[in-house]
Each structure stands twice: as structure tokens, then as C-alpha cells.
Amino acid sequence: MTPGPERLTEGDLDDALWRLLSASDRDDPAAFAAEHDRAAEALDAATDPRWVAWRHALAARRALADGDPEAVAAGVAAARDALGRCLPCAQTALTLAYLAAVEVATDHVDAAMVLAIDAGLLAETAAADGPSRALHQAHLWLSLTLAALDLEELAVAQALQGSRVADELPGVPDRWRLLQLCAQQHAELAQALHRRGQGERARELAGTAVECAEAARALDWEAGPADQDLLDVVQAWAMAGRGEVEDALGPMRRAHKRVHRDGGTWLRGYADLVLARLLTRLAGNRSGGGHDAEATDLLVDAAGAFAAAGDRRRYRQCLLELGQGTAAMGRPAEALHWLEAYRADTGRAHARGRELWAEMFVRRSRLREAERQTAHLRRVALEDPLTGLGNRRSAERRLGGMRVGAEPVSLAVVDIDRFKAVNDDASHSHGDEVLRRVAELLREHSRTGDEVYRWAGDEFLVVLPTATEAQALAAVDRLRAAVAGADWGDLQLPEPVTVSIGVATAPAAADEPLGWRLLFDTADLHLFTAKRGGRNRVRAHGGRAGDDTP
């Protein structure tokens, strides 16, 4: 019995989304429609751009099942518009990948390719945030989309990435589904390479498919009958691809019988296609054939099932294999019929699809390289290579953007005491190590929100936004004490390292706001006073701190 509409809150939408994605991935349009009906009211009420995007994406999937291409196009366009207001994350990658799967199901190859590229790039970026269910689902839908575009190698890569992500998550059903997908995509790639004459590589991939299927069976999870049947079909196909055709035939016939008794339209077509391929291989292994006619009948049935299910890719595969099979049987007129149908349905779309993917992949690679080069140049321009702190140019850029006088702000100029002696009495390598450690101590002991830069030589600058003079004196004296209290024994220096610090503050709402250069010069003057006063101390206009004369 189909459940009636049920009121869901926005908090329930995450659970509803996973059910909808699972139903989208099954050969059961009625199950998806029922889940969609349950979630429709909550989706319609949601205003967050993420859920607005999903509302339209799922509506497009519903229109696909209803055979309404105009509504599919409208849903995809509205979803993409909403995604423009979403943050770049794994959820956005998943939505893009799902839309790509919808587009490829409507045979919009170019649009599906562009969406897949965007989703793939975003999934790569989102991987830095760690594993998530959204990320592995993004890889799953990308794999399904790329397989539908006849890009089997890329489909396998996405399935493997998804499986690795799922392995780091607690959900056993998700791991099972990704292993099933890995088995299927490896078996499909093995079939493609076998067709191209790459037998050894095809057998290796078929072996991996069998391993993935067995790994799925080893999990403590009982999948639904349709998923189990699909895994049985894939494993039998993979066994045949590994060269065990006769051993695979019995399990395949049993799975085929179950599928035709209980399975949906697409799964029946898939089982027909795989059994036909096994019989074709078996006929090729035996002189005199004997299975050609049965294989042809199965391919005809499979083509009809895939056409009804909207799987244009496998429909085309059936047409091609029917043309090749009937030609090998000496029936040229029939072969020509099937091959003409294949050419008419394939032609421009898939040739253009492969070309577009190659072009986009090159563009994406060039873009990523340009981004790396830009990041490198930015680091060179704004980062001190020795300490990793922002350099003087970076500090001046920051100071130039400050609203001095709009709120209190303090600057502290920090200088390492007797640093020349370190270089002269020890070595420049010791001097470099002192600079690195002082930089790290300043960064580690600064207040949250304060910024440390290497200004020049052994001089550092600390920017303390919103700090009054009293607050700045307290904060920078902690920095002075941290350096003085550090353990410098391993460097065997003639005496411990200390710093002197000069502080200047621009109060808020000053009658004549100070420019940052005057503020810096004032702090530098106070630094000179700290040096003359005995070093290892802090000086400011209205106060002092840290009079710890060594």
C-alpha cells in the first residue's frame, strides 16, 4: 500500500532527502513518487537556498518519471539558479551531481557534462572538509552519470572515491551500495575493454569487480531483493569477464529467472543484456555456436526494457550488439537495420559528449594550475619565507585598510635584543632559527584577532585591533615574557634571547585621527626608549611594563 501524504518539518528533510535519493537510484518510480509526495509540503515551505535547490531538482526527477520534458528543464534551471546562492560544499556538489544524472537521463549530454564537471571539481574541494554522507553520495551520482555518458574509466574512479569516503563513515548500507556500484562499474569497464581487444586489462578489472561483490556480501547488511539480484547479476558477469564463462552461466540463469519473476523493468533489461553477453562469449568459445539465437532474443528484449526505462545508453548498446551479432550470424539485412538504428540514436550526441568532456577536463586542469600559480605568487608577494608570517608589504596593505580613529587600535614594534651578536658569535643559521622561534612565540601568545608580521630584519610588527593602550601593554608584555621565558639552551647562545617592544595607540573618536604611518613611527620611538632603558621591556606613551633587566 502506498503511504498517503505526511506532514514533515524542515528538521525531517535530511532524512527524507536520503530516502528520496535511494528511491531515485532504484528501478521503482512509484516508490520515488510516494517519497516525493510525503516530502512535498515541507520542501515547498523551506526557504533556505539549499532546500529550494533540492525542491526543484526533485521536481525535475519527478517530471522525468512522468514523461514531462518541459517540467524537467524548468526544474533543472530553477535548481541551478538556487545553487548560485549556496555555499560551495559537499551538499552543493551532491545536488549538481544529481542534476547531471537527471540531464543525462533526458539525453541532454552537453548539459549533463557541464554539471558533472562542476560537481566533480566541487567534490574535490569539499574532500578537504573530511568524509560525509553528502560527499560519498556526490561520488555515487557522478559515477552513475559518467557511466551513462560512456565514460567508464571516469565512472570507475568516482565509484572508488565514493567507496573510500563511505569506508570512513559508520553507515553499513552506504558502504554496501558503494561496493555494489564499484563491482558494477568495474564489470562495465571490463566489458568495454574486452570489446576493444584489451583482454588482459579487462580480466584484471573483472577480477576487481568480483572482489568488490564479495566484499559487499561480507558486510553485516541484508540489502533488499532487487539490490541483491543486481549484485548477483554483476558478479556472474564479472566471473565471465575473468574467463570463467561456464562457471558463471548457472548462477546467471538463476539470477535471471528471479529477476524476471520479481524485478522491475530496468533490472529485467539488465539481466537480459548480461545473459546475452555470457551466451555470446560461450558461443565464441565453442565451435558451432548454439547460443546465438537465444542471445539475439535476449538483446531484443533488453533493448525494449531499456527504452521503456529511459536508459538510452544501454538501449544503444543493445542496438550495437544486435547489429554485430546478426552480422556474425550471416544475416546482413537484419544487421544493417540494427546498426542504422544505433547510428541514428548515437551519432552526434555522444561524439560531441566525449569531445566536450576532454575539452572541459583540459580547461579545468589549466584553471587549477593557474590557481596554484596565483596562490604561489601571492605567498611570494605577501609572506615572509623564513617565518611564514606576513611580510612588510602584507602589513602595509593591512594598515592601509584600517579605519584609524573609528575605534581604538594599537601597534607594537618588536625588536630582538642584541640580535647582531647572535649572527656574529654563533652563525647565521642560528640567527635564522632565532627569528623562526620568536615569530612562532609571538604568534602563539598573541590574543585572538591580533596579527603578527615580520617588518624587516629582526623587527616584527603586532597589530592589535580595538586594543586600548592599557590592553595593548598587558598583551604585548605577555609576548615579551614568553620570549624571555623560552628555552634557548639547545642553540648554545651566549645569552638568552629577549625582545624590546614599543607600543602606540590611536584612541577612538580622536579629534585629529592619526594615520598609520605616524602611529608606527610613534611605536618605533617608544621601542628606542625601551632599548635605551635596558632592553627586555615594553614602553608606551602613558605607561611601561616588563622592566626585567637581564
N, C-alpha and C positions, 0 to 999 in steps of 0.2 A: 504494500500500500504506500502511495506517495504521501509524505507528510504535508500538511497544509501550512500556509504562511505562519511564521512565528516572529513575534516582536523581539528584535535584538537591540541591545545598547551598543554604543560605539566601542565600549570595552570588550564586547564579544567579537568584534570584527576580525581581530587577528586569527582567532580560532576558525571563524567562518572562511577566511581567506585561504587557510591551508586546506580546508575541506574542498573549496572551490577549485583550487589548483590540482588537487588529487583527482577530482571528478573530471577536470579538463583533460587530464592525462589518460583517461580510461575510455574504452570503447562503449560508452553508455551516455548518450546525450540526455536521456531522461533524468539520470542521476545529477548531471550538472544543472539542468533546468530546475530541479527540486531544490538544490542547494542555493541556486541563484534567487529563487522566489523567497526563500527563508531570509536571505541577507538583504533583499532589495530595499526594504524600508529604512534600515539602518544606513545603508550605503547612500541612499537619497538624502538622508538628513545630515550626513557628515560634511564638514566644511574644510577640513584640513586638505591641502593640495594632494597629499599622498593618497587619501581615500577618494578624492574626486577623480584622480587619475585611474585608480582601480575600478571605480564605478563605471567609467566609460570603457575601460579595457575589457571588463567582464561583460558589459552590454554588447561589445563588439563580438566577443566569443559566443554569446547567446544568439546574436543575429546570424553568425556563421552557421550555427546549428539549425537555425530557422530558414536558411537559404535566402537571406536578405542582404545582398552585397552593398546596397546603398547605406544601410544602417551599420554595416561593418566599417565602411570607410568613414562614416561620421563618428563612430565610436573611437576609432583609432586616432583620428585627427584631434578630437576633444581630449583624449588621454595624453597625447603628446603635448598639447598646449598646457595642460595641468602639470605635467612633469617639468616644464620650464620653470615652475615656481617651487620645485622640490630641491632639497639638498642633494649633492652627489654622494650617494651611499649605496650599500648593497641592496636596499629596498628599491631604489630607483633603477639599479641595474636589472633586478628581477622583473620589474614592470616593463622595461624596454625589451627584455628577452621574451616575455610573454606576448607582447605586441608583435614582435618579429615572428613568433610562431603562428599568430593569427594571420598575419600578412602572407606568410608562405603558404598557409592553407588555402588562401584565396588566389594563389598563384601570382601574387604581386612580388615578383622576385627582387626587383631593384629596391623597393621599399623595405622588404624583409632584410636584405643585405645591409642597408644603411643602419637599420635598427640593431641588427646583430653586432655590427662593428661598434656602435655606441655602447651597447650593453657589455660587450667584451672588454672594451677599454675601461669602463667604469668598474667592472668586476675586478680587474687587475688592481685598480687603485684601492678599491674597498677591501681587498685582501689584507692590506696593512693594518686594518682595524681588528683583525682576528676573525676566527671562524664564526659563522652564524647560519641559521637556517635559511635566511634570505639569500645568502651568498651561494650555498650549495644548490638551492633551487634555481638561482640565476644560471649556474653552470648547466643544470639539467635542461632547462628550456633552451639555452644556447645550443647544447648538443643536439636536441631534437630538431631545432631549426636548421642547423648546419647540415645535418643528415638529409633533411628534406631538400636542401639545395645541392645535393650530390657532392658535398664537401666532406667526405668520410673521414679523412685524416684529421681535420679540424674538429669534427664531431667527437672522435675518439679522445682527442686532447681535452676537450671540455668535460666529457664524462669522467675522465680520470681526475681532473681537477676537482670536480664536484664530489667524487668519491673520497678524495683526500680530505676535503673540508668536512664531509659527513662523518669520517672516522674520528674527528676531534669533537664531535657533538654526542650528546647522550642518547639521541633517538635511534633505536634499532630499526624501526620501519624505514627511516630515511636512508640508513646505510644499506638496507636490503634493496631498496629501489635503485640506488645509485650503482650497486653491484650488478643488478639485473640490467641496467642500462649499459654499463661497461661491457657486459657479456654480449649484448645485442649489437652495440656499435663495433666491437672488435670482430664479431662474426660478419657483419655487413661489409666492413673494410676488407676482411679476408676474401669475401666473395668478389669484391671489385678487383682486387689484385690478382685473384685466380683468373678472372676474365681477361686481364691484361697480360697474362703469361708470367706473372711473378709468383711462381708456385711456392718457393721456399719461404719467402716472406709471408705469403698467405697462410701457410701451415703454422708458422710461429704465432701469427695473430689469432688463428683458430684455437691454438693451444691456450693462449691467454684468455680467450672467451670461455673455454671450459673451466679454467681455474677460477674465473670470476663467478661463474654459475655455481660451482661447488662451494665457494666462499659464502655466497648468499645462502645456500642451503644449510651451511654450518651455523648460521646465526640463530639465536633463540627467538624466532619470529615465524608465525604462521601467516603467510600472505593469503589474500583472497584467491578463490579458484581461478579467476581469469589471469591474475598475475602469475600464479603457479604454472598454469598451462603455457603462458608465453615463455616462461623460463625453460620449461621442458622442450618447447619447440626450438628455442635458441640453442640450448645445449646439444640437442640432436644435430642441428645444423652445423654447430662448431665441431662436433665429433667427425662429421663428414668432411668438413674443411681440413681437419687434421689427417685425413686419409682413411678414417675408419667408417667408410660408407656403409658397408654391410652391417656392422655393429649398430650403426645409428638408425637403420631403417625400421627395425622393430619398435624401439621407443618412439620414433617419429610417427609411425602409423597409429600407435596407441594414443599419443597426444592429439593427433589429427581427428581421431574418432571422438574423443572427449570434446574437443573444440567445436566440432560440427553438431554435437548434441547440445552443448550448453553455452557456447561462446557467442559474442556479438559479431556484427558484420565484418568489421575490420580484422578482428582476430581470425575469423574463418578464412578471409582472404590471405592473411599472413601465413597461416598453416598450409593452405593450398600452394602458395608460392614456394615455401621451403620444401614441402614434399616433392613438388615438381622438380626442384633443383637437385634433390637427392636422387630421384629416379633418373634424371638426365645424366648425372655422374655415373650412376650404376650402369646405365645403358652404354656409356662410353667405355666402361671397364670390362664389358662382356661383348664378345664377338656376336654379332647377330641382333644386338639390342634386345627388345622385348618390353621396354617400358616407355617408349617414345609416345605412343598414343595416349597412355594414361597421363603422362606429363603434360601433353598438349591440352587435354581436357581440364586438368587442374589449373593450368595457366589461364585458360579462358574464364573459368570460374573466379580465379583470383582477380583478374582484370575487372570483372563486373563488380566484385565486392569492393575493391579499392575505389572504383569510380563512384559507387554509391556512398562510400565513407568520406569522399573528398580527398583521398590520398593520391594526388596527381603524380607524385614521384614514383610510387610503386606501380601505379597504373601504367606509366610509361615503361617501367622496367618489364612488366609483363608483356607489353606490346613488342618490345625489342626481342625478348627471349622467345616469344611466339614466332616472330619473323625468322630468327636464327634457327630455331628448332624445326620448323616446317621446311626451311630451305635444306637443312641437313637430311630430311626425310625424302627429298626429291619432289617436293610439291611447290614449285616456283610461283605459281599464280597466287596461292594462299600466302606464301611468304611475302610476296610483294604487297598484298593487302595489309598485312600487319605492319610491315616496315613503313609503308606510306602513312598509316595511322600514327605510328611512332614519330615520324619526321614532322608531321603536321602539328602534333601536340608538344613537341620538344623544341625544335628549331631555334628561333631567335631568343626565346626567354632564357634558356639555360646557358647557351653560349654567352649571352650578354652577362648572365649572372656570374659566371666564372671570371670573366674579364673584369667586371666591376669589383669583385672581391679582391682580385690581385691588385688592381689599381688602388683601392682603398687601403689595403694592407700596406702597400709601399708608402702611401701618404701618411698613414698612422705611424709607421716606423720613422719616417723623416721628421714628423712632428715631435715624437718622443725624443729623438736625438737633438732636435732644436731646443726642446725644453731643458734637456740635460746641459747643453752648451750654455744656455741662458743662465741656468742656476749656477754653473761653474763661474761664469763671468761675473755674476752678481756677488758670489763669495769672494772672488779675487778683488773686486772693487770695494767691497764693504766689510770684509772680515780680515782680521789680523791672523796670518797663517801660523804664527808661533803659539799664540794663546787661545785662538778660537773666539776671542772677543770681537765685537765690532771695532773697526779701526777709526782713525780720526775723521775720515770722510763720512763714515756712518754716523759718528757722534755729531758732526756739524749738521748733517741732514736732520737728525733728531732735534737738535737745539733750535734749528731754524724754523721748525714746525711748532715749537712750544708757544703757548699764549702767556708769556711772562707778564705778570701783573693781574691776570684774570683770576689766579689762585696762587697760594704760596708755592714756591719752588726753590729748591736748594741745589747747589752744585758743590761737589767735593773734589779737589785735585789731590791726588795721592802720589807721593814720590818715595821710591825705595831709598833708604838711608845708606850712604857710603857704597852705592852700587858699583862705582868705578873700581873700588878696591876688590870687589868680588871678581871682576873680569881680570884685573891686573894680578892679584895674588893667587887666584885659583885658575880659572880658564873661562873662555867664552862659552864653552858648553855648560859649565856650572852656572854662568850668568843666565843662559837661556832657561836652565831648569828653575832658577830662582824666579824668573819672570813668569814661567808657566804656573808655578805653585802659588805665587802671590795673586795672579789672576784668578786661580781656582778658589783661593781663600776669600777673596773679595766677592766673587760670585756666590759662593756658598753661604756667606754670613750676611749678605745684604738682605734688606727687608723685601717682602713680596712686592713686586711692582717697581723696585729700584733697578736701575740699569747701569752696567759697568762696561766701560770702553777702555781700550789701550790708546792713549792720546799720542804718545811719542816716546821712544827710548824706554826709560824706566818710569815713565809717568802715566798714571791712569786717571780716568775721569769717572765719577759716580754721579748719576742724575737721580735726584730724589724728588719726584713729583709730589706736590701737596705738602711737603715737609716744612714746618716752621723751623726757625733757627735752633730752638731747643730740641726739637725732634731730630733734626739733622745731626746735631752734636752728639746726641746719645747713640744714634745709629752708626755714625762713622767711627765713634770711639770703640764700638764693638768690632769693627773691621780692624782698627789698629791693634786691639788686644788679641784678635785671632791670629794676626801675622806674628806678633811678638811671642805668643804662646805656642806657636807651631814647633814641631821637632825638625830641626835642620841638621841634626848630627850626622846623618848619612852623607852629607855633601862635604863634610870636613872643612867648613868655612872658618876663617879666623875669628869671627864673632857671629852671634845670631842675627838674623835678618829682622829689621824693623822698618816701619814706614812713618813718614810725617804727612799730615793732612791739613789742607786749608779749606775752609768752608765759607760760602757766601749764600745769602738768602734774599730772594725778592719777595716781599710780603704781598698779600693780595690787596687790590684796590689802592695801589700806590698812586700818589699824585702825579709823579713822573715815572712811569714804568721803566725799569732797567732793560736794556737789550741784553741778549745772552752773552755777547762778547764782553760787555762791561762787567757782567756778573762773573764770567770766567776770570777776567783779569783781577777782580777783587779776591776771588778764591785763591788765585795764584799768589797774590800778595800776602795773604794770610799763610799760605804754605811757606813762603820765605821767612815769615816771622816764626813759624814752628821750627824750621831748620835752625835759625839763629838762637832760638830758645833752648836748644839741646837735643833736638830730634826725638823721634818716637812719641809724638804728641799731636794734638788737634788744636787748631786755632781758628777763631771766627771773630767777627767784629765785636760781638757782645758777650763773648764767653770763651772758655777754654775747657779742655778735657784731656785726660790721659797724660798727665805730667810724669811720665815714667822714665826718667833719665837713666840711660844704661850705665 
